[in-house]
Amino acid sequence: MHNTLEQVFGYPRFRPGQEAAVSAVLAGCSAAAIFPTGSGKSLCYQLPALLLPHLTLVVSPLLALMQDQLAFLQRHGISAGSIDSAQGRDEANDVMARARSGELKILMISVERLKNERFRNFLQQVPISLLVVDEAHCISEWGHNFRPDYLKLPDYQRQFNIPQALLLTATATPKVIADMQAKFAIAATDVITTGFYRSNLNLLVEPVRGQDKRQRLVAWMSERRGQSSIVYVTLQKTAEYIAEHLQRNGIPAEAYHAGLPHEQREAIQQRFMAGQAGCIVATIAFGMGIDKSDIRNVVHFDLPKSIENYSQEIGRAGRDGQPSDCLVLANRDSLNVLENFVYGDTPERDGIRYVLDELQAAAPEGQWEFLLGPLADHSNIRALPLKTLLVQLELRGLIAPRYAYYAEYRFKYLLEPEALLGQFAGERKDFVAAIIQTSSRARTWATVNFEAMYQQYSAERNRVVKALDYFQEKGWVELESKQMTEVYSLLQSDFDSQALSAELHDYFTRHEQTEVARIHAMLELFATERCLGFRLAEYFGDHNAPERCGHCSVCHGQVARLPAPPQLPALVDKNFASLCGEFIHRHQQHTGDAPSAERVTRFLCGISVPLFTKLKARAIAGFAALEEYPYAQVRSWAQANL
């Protein structure tokens, strides 16, 4: 273990917590490593991966994270690969071939990849020593970034006979840690936490009125010219606007957000990593996987979404151990915008009812097949809450996921059919002939007919897919698959859908309240009269931080009294018809019904749902006109006016 650390990674000794985590994995135990951002979690799987007999499978939520870690592994001569949505088919096939042959030690994937029928077939054929779950707090409904697909990871571990798991995260409260531990059966002694206090970070909260924030930011950044800095904002348009404002004031800055083309984002990130771009103004799309050690300043121009997000974002500063400043320009102005993001993820009761009715309608077939996109459209539920809803139905024992498959497979012959047939003999030749005969061929592409293959040849879909994969591996065909179909077993369909939709709507409403409470907990932290470093560590269950760090704004004697937001004009004085008239008219034309108060509220608060894309709601006058008002207040006003 120590030899590998020095010879492969070039480190003379382990950092705190690393040795305990690596030892637990090498002793054959499942473990969890909960270390602050930037304190070397990745090594806890990278080192064991070299010493374990088989493949280490790493599930990571973000492409940027994977690419960063892959680059690191390649620099150290470690055989690693990833399969991701940005790759071409040949590249993915090459990675799978290297994993099959045993050449690959580490394979990185997104959790969604495990829904892919072809990929799961492939995993069944490859022995795996260790499952690594990066950003493991995503598995907990109490976590700040809950990803419903993560809930299935313990099942996948059993399904692929993976003997042990290693969970990694920087932001887990005691409740989330208990949840992670229970789901992966990790012994308490194998949960390694190194504490959340970082002595080199100066945590500063400064109360600033909304109209004064830009001026204060310019003054602050002017004192730190040439230093590597990140300024976090909530909205994409704010990122553009603030970057431009800094440039006008002689401070070189670039905007970074998910709305920019992939190539442009990559280029900005590379310039920042290389030290050519000093300041990035970004939404939270930026930062995951940014392993730059000399970031001196992290400024929250807008409030972060939660204490967990705040902790993660400031954790990008000062990884080299040098003093670094983390400033929050705090007020309550953007509070309603933050809360509105939360309300947007609560499905309407009618939408939940639509999904339950679809489930019941599938009862005669004994299984439920659907395409996620159209189901989101018809139920008017965003993709993430829809996945959460499906997981809730699983947890209540109504459905069980069987598999997901591409509804359509088509292939292009790179070898003429006769020559392809000539590669086989006996029963296999008959089987391949059946595939060729039953696949309807247009000019270029032939579409596979699984139904005909089953009827004429009793060939299970699985066998056909394996054969097509083999043809592709050999370079005889080019294979394409599209339209992911989810297939669930129906375990129970005689439920009362009205009662259940009310119960599920209550579940989402409770979740909504938890998220809003999370925002208010963050405001309380920023306005605290106790040391900020101590309070932050305490939130994550770390009781070893000093009670006075001596270098936060509270220890400097500056308790943040957050200014109240400016008074908004009373809603009573606004003209409901001129704000919503066109939207109501277009909604009625499209759906045949008047919109509910909930839907009108979402329109006025600028919260997108699938139906709004069809209605081109963003282009209708009035969209987001009341985004600065509290959601509940707008809803009451809409109810009174409808």
GUFI-525749 format. One record per residue (C-alpha): residue in one letter; x, y, z. Coordinates in Angstrom, 3 decimals, always signed. Each point is the difference from the previous one (the first is absolute). Last residue first. Layout:
// GUFI-525749
R, code, X, Y, Z
R, a, X, Y, Z
...
END
This chain:
// GUFI-525749
R, code, X, Y, Z
R, l, -59.195, +33.072, -11.668
R, n, +0.828, +3.202, +1.886
R, a, -0.079, -1.189, +3.627
R, q, +1.827, -3.199, -0.829
R, a, +2.704, +1.974, -1.854
R, w, +0.492, +2.329, +3.004
R, s, +0.247, -2.950, +2.392
R, r, +2.538, -1.646, -2.342
R, v, +2.077, +3.188, -0.284
R, q, +0.195, +0.228, +3.817
R, a, +0.958, -3.676, +0.323
R, y, +2.794, +0.447, -2.574
R, p, +1.579, +2.966, +1.784
R, y, +0.554, +2.864, -2.468
R, e, +3.260, +0.517, -1.934
R, e, -1.072, -2.242, -2.883
R, l, -3.122, +2.141, -0.602
R, a, +0.407, +0.772, -3.732
R, a, +1.561, -3.449, -0.561
R, f, -2.130, -0.427, -3.183
R, g, -2.313, +3.045, -0.299
R, a, +0.256, +0.445, -3.771
R, i, +0.232, -3.408, -1.666
R, a, +3.449, -0.946, -1.408
R, r, +0.911, -2.153, +2.987
R, a, -3.327, -1.815, -0.366
R, k, +0.886, -1.634, -3.328
R, l, -3.275, -1.925, +0.558
R, k, +1.769, -3.296, -0.679
R, t, +2.910, +0.967, +2.296
R, f, -2.469, +1.182, +2.630
R, l, -1.583, -3.472, +0.103
R, p, +3.295, -1.519, +1.202
R, v, +0.224, +2.262, +3.104
R, s, +1.979, +3.227, +0.329
R, i, -0.207, +2.260, +3.053
R, g, -0.074, +3.681, -0.961
R, c, -1.929, +1.181, +3.081
R, l, -2.944, +1.192, -2.126
R, f, -0.140, -3.269, -1.985
R, r, +0.360, -2.133, +3.109
R, t, -2.798, +1.965, +1.672
R, v, -2.253, -0.481, -3.051
R, r, +0.630, -3.750, +0.259
R, e, -0.843, -0.134, +3.703
R, a, -3.137, +2.132, -0.537
R, s, -1.161, -2.644, -2.489
R, p, +0.108, +0.681, -3.741
R, a, -3.262, +0.245, -1.986
R, d, -0.700, -3.137, -1.995
R, g, -0.012, -0.999, -3.701
R, t, +3.694, -0.859, +0.246
R, h, +1.550, +2.117, -2.767
R, q, -2.619, +2.687, -0.534
R, q, -0.657, +0.306, +3.746
R, h, +3.713, +0.344, +0.773
R, r, +0.361, +2.635, -2.754
R, h, -2.838, +2.082, +1.461
R, i, +1.233, -0.372, +3.590
R, f, +3.545, +1.045, -1.080
R, e, -1.305, +3.010, -1.945
R, g, -2.086, +1.233, +2.922
R, c, +2.626, -0.589, +2.705
R, l, +1.752, +3.329, +0.655
R, s, -2.559, +2.269, -1.756
R, a, -2.920, -1.819, +1.614
R, f, +1.477, +0.053, +3.515
R, n, +0.645, +3.759, +0.037
R, k, +2.168, +0.773, +3.005
R, d, -1.127, +2.230, +2.889
R, v, -1.098, -2.934, +2.171
R, l, +3.471, -1.495, -0.466
R, a, +1.433, +2.735, +2.258
R, p, +3.224, +1.569, -1.328
R, l, +3.047, -1.771, +1.474
R, q, +1.683, +1.479, +3.055
R, p, +3.795, -0.365, -0.183
R, p, +1.349, -3.164, +1.633
R, a, +0.860, +0.221, +3.713
R, p, +3.676, +0.596, +0.781
R, l, +1.878, -2.947, +1.497
R, r, +1.554, +0.819, +3.355
R, a, +3.372, -1.685, -0.451
R, v, +2.033, -0.169, +3.212
R, q, +3.271, +1.870, -0.550
R, g, +2.260, -0.344, +3.061
R, h, +2.989, -1.430, -1.891
R, c, -0.940, -3.404, +1.523
R, v, -3.387, +0.465, -1.709
R, s, +1.688, +0.847, -3.352
R, c, +2.144, -3.138, +0.132
R, h, +3.706, -0.163, +0.944
R, g, +0.227, -0.642, +3.750
R, c, -1.265, -3.591, -0.246
R, r, -1.982, +0.301, +3.211
R, e, -1.760, -3.128, +1.266
R, p, +2.824, -2.064, -1.526
R, a, -1.282, -2.865, -2.200
R, n, -0.230, -3.449, +1.628
R, h, -3.780, -0.334, +0.091
R, d, -0.438, -1.003, -3.656
R, g, -3.663, -0.968, -0.494
R, f, -0.344, +1.694, -3.392
R, y, -1.890, +2.972, +1.460
R, e, +2.670, +0.202, +2.749
R, a, +2.754, +0.562, -2.587
R, l, -1.908, +2.973, -1.455
R, r, -0.716, +1.461, +3.452
R, f, +3.668, -0.274, +1.060
R, g, +1.316, +1.643, -3.174
R, l, -2.633, +2.743, +0.278
R, c, +0.917, +0.899, +3.602
R, r, -3.195, +0.785, +1.930
R, e, -2.321, +2.985, -0.480
R, t, -1.661, -1.652, -2.990
R, a, -1.493, +2.002, -2.890
R, f, +1.621, -2.169, -2.693
R, l, -1.000, -3.216, +1.777
R, e, -3.577, +1.215, +0.433
R, l, -0.188, +0.757, -3.732
R, m, +1.228, -3.549, -0.710
R, a, -2.632, -1.508, +2.281
R, h, -2.567, +2.066, -1.960
R, i, +1.053, -1.610, -3.296
R, r, -0.139, -3.481, +1.583
R, a, -3.488, +0.784, +1.343
R, v, -1.054, +0.623, -3.631
R, e, +1.417, -3.409, -0.952
R, t, -1.763, -1.743, +2.890
R, q, -3.287, +1.758, -0.915
R, e, +0.315, -1.226, -3.608
R, h, +0.638, -3.533, +1.246
R, r, -3.161, +0.250, +2.084
R, t, -1.888, +1.206, -3.098
R, f, +1.420, -2.891, -2.022
R, y, -1.228, -2.522, +2.607
R, d, -3.393, +1.767, +0.194
R, h, -0.346, -0.366, -3.795
R, l, +0.775, -3.680, +0.477
R, e, -2.833, -0.387, +2.544
R, a, -2.459, +1.944, -2.172
R, s, +0.967, -2.104, -3.046
R, l, -0.462, -3.121, +2.147
R, a, -3.499, +0.955, +1.119
R, q, -1.137, +0.744, -3.563
R, s, +1.765, -3.050, -1.415
R, d, -1.704, -2.431, +2.362
R, f, +2.254, -3.051, -0.336
R, d, -0.833, -3.113, -2.014
R, s, +3.229, +0.096, -2.044
R, q, +2.498, -1.967, +2.059
R, l, +3.291, -1.604, -0.981
R, l, +0.070, +1.439, -3.504
R, s, +3.385, -0.816, -1.533
R, y, +1.726, +3.031, -1.507
R, v, +1.440, +0.609, -3.480
R, e, +1.568, +3.336, -0.968
R, t, +0.404, +0.716, -3.705
R, m, +3.026, +1.936, -1.245
R, q, -0.671, +1.318, -3.479
R, k, +3.078, -0.770, -2.096
R, s, +2.525, -2.641, -0.962
R, e, +2.599, +0.048, -2.772
R, l, +2.335, -2.723, -1.200
R, e, +2.596, +0.197, -2.751
R, v, +0.523, -3.484, -1.412
R, w, +2.872, -2.397, -0.757
R, g, +2.623, +1.785, +2.145
R, k, +0.595, -3.040, +2.214
R, e, -1.242, +1.866, +3.063
R, q, -3.073, +1.044, -1.987
R, f, -0.863, -3.565, -0.908
R, y, +0.503, -0.993, +3.664
R, d, -2.334, +2.755, +1.175
R, l, -2.592, -1.208, -2.510
R, a, +0.329, -3.563, +1.340
R, k, -0.388, +1.187, +3.593
R, v, -3.134, +1.997, -0.951
R, v, -1.503, -3.089, -1.687
R, r, +0.730, -2.169, +3.047
R, n, -1.641, +2.501, +2.337
R, r, -3.131, +0.283, -2.137
R, e, -0.643, -3.689, +0.517
R, a, +0.094, -2.115, -3.164
R, s, -2.939, -2.387, -0.365
R, y, +0.979, -0.127, -3.738
R, q, -3.120, +0.945, -1.882
R, q, -2.040, +1.605, +2.777
R, y, +2.897, +1.478, +1.976
R, m, +1.860, +1.304, -3.031
R, a, -3.256, +1.435, -1.381
R, e, -0.599, +1.943, +3.228
R, f, +3.605, +1.233, +0.148
R, n, -0.236, +1.630, -3.439
R, v, +3.363, +1.719, -0.527
R, t, +0.038, +3.042, -2.303
R, a, +2.410, -0.052, -2.975
R, w, +1.604, +3.302, -0.968
R, t, +1.300, +1.211, -3.357
R, r, -2.768, -0.098, -2.600
R, a, -2.617, -1.574, +2.272
R, r, +0.506, -3.511, +1.314
R, s, -2.603, -1.798, +2.080
R, s, +1.750, -2.353, +2.416
R, t, -1.725, -3.415, -0.007
R, q, +2.202, -1.554, -2.697
R, i, +3.358, +1.275, +1.337
R, i, -0.806, -1.016, +3.592
R, a, -1.203, -3.434, -1.207
R, a, +3.198, -0.487, -2.013
R, v, +1.994, +0.760, +3.170
R, f, -1.906, -2.751, +1.869
R, d, +0.395, -2.485, -2.843
R, k, +3.769, +0.707, -0.080
R, r, +0.177, -0.513, +3.744
R, e, -1.715, -3.373, -0.333
R, g, +2.665, -1.288, -2.410
R, a, +2.678, +2.357, -1.328
R, f, +0.913, +3.664, +0.262
R, q, +2.232, +2.624, -1.671
R, g, -1.647, -0.663, -3.380
R, l, -3.202, +1.644, +1.226
R, l, +1.831, +3.322, +0.199
R, a, +1.342, -0.517, -3.547
R, e, -3.547, -0.651, -1.255
R, p, -1.364, +3.037, +1.901
R, e, +2.644, +2.348, -1.521
R, l, +2.541, +1.240, +2.551
R, l, -0.350, +3.529, +1.358
R, y, -3.749, -0.672, +0.240
R, k, -1.858, +2.817, +1.759
R, f, -1.900, -0.801, +3.160
R, r, -3.224, +0.860, +1.747
R, y, -1.187, -0.561, +3.515
R, e, -3.257, +1.498, +1.197
R, a, -1.715, +0.058, +3.344
R, y, +3.320, +0.391, +1.755
R, y, -0.316, -1.872, +3.213
R, a, -0.575, +0.670, +3.666
R, y, -0.275, -2.885, +2.379
R, r, -2.199, -1.631, +2.588
R, p, -0.684, +2.856, +2.395
R, a, -2.415, -1.029, +2.749
R, i, -3.466, +1.508, +0.419
R, l, -2.575, +0.407, +2.764
R, g, +2.252, -0.855, +2.976
R, r, -0.189, +3.420, +1.662
R, l, +3.752, +0.464, -0.592
R, e, -0.529, -0.652, -3.714
R, l, -2.802, +2.582, -0.208
R, q, +2.319, +2.473, +1.772
R, v, +2.742, -0.789, -2.548
R, l, -2.448, +0.792, -2.803
R, l, -0.894, +3.327, +1.663
R, t, +3.684, +0.909, +0.369
R, k, +0.507, -0.726, -3.706
R, l, -2.940, +2.326, -0.738
R, p, +1.495, +2.622, +2.360
R, l, +3.199, -0.100, -2.121
R, a, -1.693, -0.009, -3.440
R, r, -2.366, +2.929, +0.631
R, i, -3.659, -0.909, +0.449
R, n, -2.585, +1.132, -2.577
R, s, -1.645, -3.452, +0.118
R, h, -0.153, -0.180, -3.798
R, d, +3.423, +1.545, -0.557
R, a, +1.792, -1.966, +2.739
R, l, -1.576, -3.237, -1.329
R, p, +1.076, +1.005, -3.543
R, g, +3.627, +0.417, +1.115
R, l, +0.182, -3.084, +2.272
R, l, -1.108, -2.481, -2.662
R, f, -2.358, -2.605, +1.440
R, e, -0.461, -3.705, +0.689
R, w, -2.020, -1.338, +2.906
R, q, -0.236, -3.726, +0.652
R, g, -2.749, -2.470, +0.728
R, e, -1.568, +0.699, -3.389
R, p, -3.507, +0.301, +1.525
R, a, +1.373, +2.483, +2.619
R, a, +1.286, +2.568, -2.551
R, a, -3.019, +2.279, +0.546
R, q, +0.842, +0.050, +3.710
R, l, +3.444, +1.474, -0.664
R, e, -1.400, +2.583, -2.398
R, d, -2.585, +0.996, +2.635
R, l, +2.791, +0.382, +2.582
R, v, +1.999, +2.273, -2.364
R, y, -3.078, +2.182, -0.697
R, r, -0.744, +0.240, +3.757
R, i, +3.504, +1.330, +0.616
R, g, -0.574, +2.652, -2.669
R, d, -3.387, +0.925, +1.458
R, r, +1.637, +0.480, +3.423
R, e, +2.416, +2.554, -1.444
R, p, +3.647, -1.051, +0.232
R, t, +2.303, +1.750, +2.497
R, d, +3.310, +0.789, -1.706
R, g, -0.916, +3.565, -0.910
R, y, -0.625, +0.809, +3.662
R, v, +3.722, -0.452, +0.775
R, f, +1.194, +2.332, -2.764
R, n, -2.542, +2.517, +1.317
R, e, +1.728, -0.050, +3.401
R, l, +3.255, +1.260, -1.522
R, v, -1.827, +2.766, -1.935
R, n, -1.863, +0.958, +3.198
R, l, +3.249, +0.331, +1.967
R, s, +1.690, +2.145, -2.621
R, d, -0.359, +3.228, +2.000
R, r, +0.703, -1.413, +3.487
R, n, +3.458, +1.446, +0.342
R, a, +3.509, -1.374, +0.029
R, l, +3.088, +0.748, -2.037
R, v, +1.654, -3.258, +1.075
R, l, +3.816, +0.015, -0.002
R, c, +2.413, -2.910, +0.097
R, d, +3.616, +1.150, +0.331
R, s, +3.030, -2.267, -0.311
R, p, +2.996, -0.658, +2.268
R, q, +2.396, -2.592, -1.519
R, g, -0.686, -3.717, +0.504
R, d, +0.472, -0.817, -3.711
R, r, -3.736, -0.770, -0.177
R, g, -0.626, +3.649, +0.716
R, a, -3.433, +0.451, -1.516
R, r, -2.115, -2.757, -1.569
R, g, -1.466, -0.847, +3.407
R, i, -1.829, +3.345, -0.129
R, e, -2.364, -1.600, -2.552
R, q, -0.529, -3.305, +1.842
R, s, -0.682, +1.692, +3.332
R, y, -2.393, +2.488, -1.603
R, n, -1.814, -2.798, -1.824
R, e, -0.413, -1.921, +3.260
R, i, -1.112, +3.146, +1.841
R, s, -2.705, +0.422, -2.651
R, k, -0.809, +1.625, -3.355
R, p, +2.869, +2.538, +0.126
R, l, -0.977, +3.672, +0.432
R, d, +0.903, +2.232, -2.919
R, f, +3.383, +1.721, -0.431
R, h, +1.561, -2.951, +1.805
R, v, +3.711, +0.734, -0.292
R, v, +2.708, -2.664, -0.026
R, n, +3.533, +1.386, +0.181
R, r, +3.545, -1.405, -0.044
R, i, -0.386, -2.933, -2.400
R, d, +3.519, -1.458, +0.096
R, s, -0.557, -3.781, +0.034
R, k, -2.033, -0.452, -3.149
R, d, -1.927, -3.281, +0.097
R, i, -3.163, +1.164, -1.697
R, g, -1.942, -3.286, -0.045
R, m, -3.294, +1.692, +0.768
R, g, +0.713, +3.726, -0.165
R, f, -2.259, +1.529, -2.555
R, a, -3.658, -0.932, -0.606
R, i, -0.585, +1.756, +3.367
R, t, -0.450, +3.220, -1.993
R, a, +3.191, +1.780, -0.895
R, v, +2.004, +3.190, -0.115
R, i, +3.578, -1.181, -0.674
R, c, +2.949, +2.194, +0.961
R, g, +3.677, -0.319, -0.865
R, a, -0.099, -1.581, -3.450
R, q, +3.434, -1.034, -1.295
R, g, +0.817, -2.018, +3.153
R, a, +0.103, -3.318, -1.879
R, m, -3.055, -1.263, +1.910
R, f, -1.902, +3.194, -0.864
R, r, +0.906, -0.225, -3.691
R, q, -1.037, -3.678, +0.000
R, q, -3.361, +0.813, +1.629
R, i, -0.710, +2.761, -2.522
R, a, +0.879, -2.338, -2.912
R, e, -2.198, -2.825, +1.341
R, r, -2.942, +2.360, +0.486
R, q, +0.416, +1.284, -3.573
R, e, +0.142, -3.539, -1.394
R, h, -3.189, -1.026, +1.892
R, p, -2.012, +2.972, -1.304
R, l, -1.048, +2.443, +2.751
R, g, -3.353, -0.400, +1.806
R, a, +1.551, -2.102, +2.782
R, h, +1.879, +3.008, +1.368
R, y, +3.399, +1.757, -0.073
R, a, +0.530, +3.766, -0.317
R, e, +3.552, +1.317, -0.423
R, a, +1.831, +2.674, +1.985
R, p, +2.886, +2.473, -0.564
R, i, -0.413, +2.836, +2.563
R, g, +0.198, +3.443, -1.614
R, n, -3.361, +1.331, +1.142
R, r, -1.677, -0.792, -3.309
R, q, +1.342, -3.550, +0.397
R, l, -1.622, -0.303, +3.443
R, h, -3.373, +1.137, -1.396
R, e, +0.247, -2.445, -2.929
R, a, +0.664, -2.899, +2.367
R, i, -2.913, +1.230, +2.168
R, y, -2.476, +0.075, -2.924
R, e, +0.929, -3.350, -1.504
R, a, -0.137, -1.788, +3.387
R, t, -3.244, +1.824, +0.885
R, k, -1.624, -1.304, -3.224
R, q, +0.935, -3.560, +0.976
R, l, -1.694, +0.314, +3.393
R, t, +1.170, -0.773, +3.547
R, v, +3.431, +1.681, +0.226
R, y, +3.419, -1.240, +1.156
R, v, +3.175, +2.088, -0.427
R, i, +3.131, -2.163, -0.381
R, s, +3.513, +1.405, +0.469
R, s, +3.655, -0.612, -0.979
R, q, +1.896, +3.108, +1.012
R, g, +1.125, +2.484, -2.663
R, r, -1.723, +2.917, +1.646
R, r, -0.987, -0.561, +3.637
R, e, -0.637, +3.538, +1.276
R, s, -1.998, +0.741, -3.165
R, m, -2.101, -3.128, +0.678
R, w, -1.329, +1.449, +3.286
R, a, -0.728, +3.465, -1.445
R, v, -1.731, -1.505, -3.066
R, l, -2.075, -2.330, +2.214
R, r, -1.035, +2.898, +2.285
R, q, -1.200, +2.045, -2.998
R, r, -1.947, -2.950, -1.350
R, k, -1.631, -0.710, +3.378
R, d, -1.224, +3.529, +0.744
R, q, -3.478, -0.256, -1.589
R, g, -0.697, -3.293, +1.776
R, r, +0.880, +1.335, +3.456
R, v, +3.179, -1.485, +1.478
R, p, +0.446, -1.999, +3.227
R, e, +3.531, -1.441, -0.081
R, v, +0.687, -3.603, +0.880
R, l, +3.671, -0.991, +0.126
R, l, +1.403, -3.495, +0.461
R, n, +3.807, +0.139, -0.059
R, l, +1.089, -3.454, -1.159
R, n, +3.431, -1.202, +1.168
R, s, -1.233, -1.813, +3.129
R, r, -2.362, -2.309, -1.818
R, y, -2.629, -1.533, +2.304
R, f, -2.019, -2.853, -1.494
R, g, +1.322, -2.954, +1.931
R, t, +1.932, -3.074, -1.151
R, t, -2.900, -2.448, -0.213
R, i, +0.658, -3.693, -0.633
R, v, -3.013, -2.318, +0.079
R, d, +1.589, -3.456, +0.285
R, t, -0.384, -0.233, +3.799
R, a, -3.765, +0.595, -0.348
R, a, -0.259, -3.133, -2.159
R, i, -1.321, +0.601, -3.528
R, a, -3.175, -1.834, -1.051
R, f, -0.335, +1.911, -3.300
R, k, -3.456, +1.524, +0.613
R, a, +0.517, +0.294, +3.772
R, q, +3.306, +1.864, -0.228
R, m, -1.288, +2.438, -2.617
R, d, -3.046, +0.833, +2.153
R, a, +2.070, +0.424, +3.168
R, i, +2.366, +2.335, -1.907
R, v, -2.980, +2.019, -1.273
R, k, -1.339, +0.520, +3.553
R, p, +3.476, +0.955, +1.316
R, t, +0.309, +2.665, -2.753
R, a, +1.861, -0.924, -3.172
R, t, +1.892, +2.402, -2.213
R, a, +3.425, -1.108, -1.185
R, t, -0.985, -3.374, -1.425
R, l, +1.443, -3.412, -0.841
R, l, -1.614, -3.425, +0.411
R, l, +2.076, -3.169, -0.452
R, a, -1.818, -3.235, -0.810
R, q, +0.806, -3.686, +0.419
R, p, -0.575, -3.476, -1.475
R, i, -1.388, +1.033, -3.382
R, n, -2.276, -2.860, -1.049
R, f, -1.450, +1.934, -2.977
R, q, -3.592, -0.225, +1.292
R, r, +0.997, +0.586, +3.634
R, q, +1.833, +3.256, -0.754
R, y, -2.789, +0.946, -2.394
R, d, -2.500, -0.295, +2.839
R, p, +2.126, +2.256, +2.273
R, l, +0.222, +2.487, -2.932
R, k, -3.758, +0.315, -0.498
R, l, -0.417, +3.014, +2.270
R, y, +2.552, +1.844, -2.171
R, d, -2.611, +0.173, -2.782
R, p, -2.063, +2.377, +2.186
R, r, +2.773, +2.641, +0.139
R, f, -0.172, +1.999, +3.249
R, n, +2.212, +3.080, -0.079
R, h, -0.396, +1.439, +3.466
R, g, -0.123, -3.312, +1.799
R, w, -3.019, -1.022, +2.069
R, e, -1.300, -2.129, -2.875
R, s, +3.357, -1.723, +0.214
R, i, +1.809, -1.572, -2.934
R, c, +1.323, +3.361, -1.249
R, h, +2.137, +0.155, +3.185
R, a, +2.284, -2.442, -1.882
R, e, +1.679, +2.731, -2.044
R, d, +2.118, -2.853, -1.412
R, v, -1.271, -3.544, +0.420
R, v, +2.799, -2.545, -0.458
R, l, -0.903, -3.636, -0.696
R, l, +2.934, -2.358, +0.574
R, s, +1.316, -3.332, -1.250
R, i, -1.890, -0.382, -3.292
R, p, +0.092, -3.133, -2.213
R, v, -1.185, +0.835, -3.535
R, q, -2.683, -1.950, -1.897
R, q, -3.033, +1.263, +1.954
R, l, +1.355, +3.532, -0.552
R, f, -0.403, -0.389, -3.806
R, n, -3.629, -1.010, +0.246
R, r, -0.538, +3.017, +2.288
R, f, +1.544, +2.256, -2.664
R, r, -2.195, -1.380, -2.737
R, e, -3.172, +0.470, +2.060
R, n, +0.795, +3.560, +1.012
R, k, -1.461, +0.891, +3.376
R, l, +3.482, -0.236, +1.509
R, r, +1.189, +2.867, -2.242
R, e, -2.296, +2.323, +1.978
R, v, +2.365, -0.274, +3.005
R, s, +2.777, +1.646, -2.019
R, i, +3.060, -2.090, -0.839
R, m, +3.685, -0.351, +0.908
R, l, +1.955, -3.222, -0.630
R, i, +3.198, -0.658, +1.953
R, k, +2.558, -2.826, -0.391
R, l, -0.317, -0.482, -3.773
R, e, +2.083, -2.712, -1.688
R, g, -2.290, -2.783, +1.224
R, s, -0.969, -1.035, -3.550
R, r, -3.613, +0.917, +0.661
R, a, +0.927, +3.478, +1.283
R, r, +2.137, +0.698, -3.106
R, a, -2.877, -1.156, -2.250
R, m, -2.423, +2.259, +1.901
R, v, +2.290, +3.041, -0.490
R, d, +0.336, -0.747, -3.748
R, n, -3.758, -0.352, -0.331
R, a, -0.492, +3.410, +1.636
R, e, +2.496, +1.619, -2.400
R, d, -1.594, -1.644, -3.000
R, r, -3.471, +1.210, +1.066
R, g, +1.033, +3.646, +0.238
R, q, +0.411, +1.526, +3.408
R, a, -1.748, +3.018, +1.537
R, s, -2.609, -2.198, +1.713
R, d, +2.557, -1.703, +2.203
R, i, +1.994, -3.172, +0.360
R, s, +3.215, +0.498, +1.905
R, g, +3.468, -1.470, -0.050
R, a, +2.912, -0.816, +2.299
R, s, +3.412, -1.696, -0.334
R, i, +2.214, +1.798, +2.505
R, g, +3.122, +1.660, -1.439
R, h, +0.039, +2.828, +2.528
R, r, -0.901, +2.632, -2.595
R, q, -2.793, -2.344, -1.163
R, l, -1.466, -0.092, +3.508
R, f, +0.000, +3.818, +0.298
R, a, -1.622, +0.427, -3.447
R, l, -2.620, -2.566, +0.995
R, q, -0.746, +1.919, +3.205
R, d, -0.628, +3.243, -1.849
R, q, -2.074, -1.689, -2.673
R, m, -2.165, -1.747, +2.583
R, l, -0.675, +3.126, +2.027
R, a, -0.877, +2.011, -3.126
R, l, -2.475, -2.728, -1.047
R, l, -1.894, +0.221, +3.242
R, p, -1.927, -2.398, +2.217
R, s, +2.763, -2.571, +0.544
R, v, -0.313, -3.766, +0.272
R, v, +3.427, -1.667, +0.155
R, l, +0.404, -3.697, -0.866
R, t, +3.301, -1.521, +1.191
R, l, +0.938, -2.976, -2.204
R, h, +1.615, -3.144, +1.362
R, p, +2.832, -1.244, +2.241
R, l, +0.245, +2.931, +2.428
R, l, +3.424, +1.679, +0.386
R, l, -0.244, +2.673, -2.697
R, a, -3.636, +0.804, +0.892
R, p, +1.073, +0.340, +3.664
R, l, +2.045, +3.130, -0.928
R, q, -2.632, +1.713, -2.143
R, y, -2.853, -0.680, +2.451
R, c, +1.194, +1.974, +3.053
R, l, +2.115, +2.199, -2.317
R, s, -3.216, +1.663, -1.154
R, k, -0.819, +1.318, +3.497
R, g, +3.084, +2.256, +0.050
R, s, -0.733, +3.014, +2.204
R, g, -1.420, +2.286, -2.680
R, t, -3.572, +0.155, +1.253
R, p, -0.221, -1.066, +3.651
R, f, +0.243, -3.720, +0.778
R, i, -2.720, -2.600, +0.493
R, a, +1.471, -3.348, -1.005
R, a, -2.502, -2.862, +0.206
R, a, +0.966, -3.687, +0.180
R, s, -0.873, -3.501, -1.199
R, c, +2.479, -2.495, +1.382
R, g, +2.438, -2.328, -1.828
R, a, +3.104, +0.847, +2.082
R, l, +1.277, +1.973, -3.012
R, v, -3.103, +2.212, +0.232
R, a, +0.458, +0.612, +3.756
R, s, +3.725, +0.708, -0.482
R, v, -0.729, +2.580, -2.736
R, a, -2.515, +1.816, +2.246
R, a, +2.283, -0.007, +3.078
R, e, +3.004, +1.130, -2.082
R, q, -1.937, +2.862, -1.573
R, g, -1.405, +1.468, +3.229
R, p, +2.627, +2.733, +0.404
R, r, +2.311, +0.237, -3.043
R, f, +2.167, -3.000, -0.807
R, r, +3.797, +0.224, -0.199
R, p, +2.901, +0.471, -2.441
R, y, -2.306, +0.624, -2.982
R, g, +1.278, -0.857, -3.494
R, f, -3.215, -1.636, -1.179
R, v, +1.464, -3.159, -1.521
R, q, +3.206, -0.542, +2.006
R, e, -0.910, +1.749, +3.257
R, l, -3.608, -1.064, +0.530
R, t, +0.699, -3.383, -1.594
R, n, +2.829, -0.620, +2.467
R, h, -2.205, +1.036, +2.917
R, m, -2.745, -2.473, -0.991
END
